[in-house]
C-alpha cells in the first residue's frame, strides 16, 4: 500500500487544490462582475439625472425664475390714426396698441414716459406703407419695433447689438433697472 496508496493520495490532493483554486477564481470574477455592474448602474443613473436636470428640471427652474411672481398688467394706449408712407399720402392706419408690463407698479412707471413712447410709436407707423402693414410679417415686425421703442426710455431698445460687457456697464451706470415693458399687443388694426 505504500507506493500505490501514496500515488492515490498525491492525486487526490492535487484535484482538491485545483477545485479550491477554481472556486477562488470564480468568486473573484463574480465580485468583479457585480462591482462593474453596480458602477455602471450608478454612473448611468447620474448621467440620466444630469440630462433630465439639463432638459426638464434645469429649464423648469430657470423658467420659474423668468416668470414674474405676479400676473402681468396691461396698459392700453389710445387708438392712433396715422398717415402712412404710401405715394400720394392718402392711406391711413388706425392702430390700437396695448403694452404688456410686468406688474401694476410697472404700469405706473410706464405712464410717466407715455408721451415719449406714443411719439416714437407714431413715428414708426408713419414710416410704413399699407402693403407692409397688411402682411402678417409686417405686423409682427411692427410689434417688435414698437416693443423696442417702448423699452428705449428704460435703457432698452438699442438699434446696434452690443456685447454683454457693454450692456452690463450701461445698465449699471445709467439704466432705470429692469425694463417694465415685456410685450406689445394689437387691440385693433385698420388700414384704409
Buried (B, 14 or more C-beta within 10 A) or exposed (E): EEEEEEEEEEEEEEEEEEEEEEEEEEEEEEEEEEEEEEEEEEEEEEEEEEEEEEEEEEEEEEEEEEEEEEEBBEBEBEEBEBEBBBEEEEBBBBBBBBBBBBBEEBBEBBEEBBEEBBEBBBEBBBEBBBEBBEEEEBBEBBBEBBBBBBBBBBBBBEEEEEEEEEBEEBBEEEBEEEBBBBBBEEEEBEBE
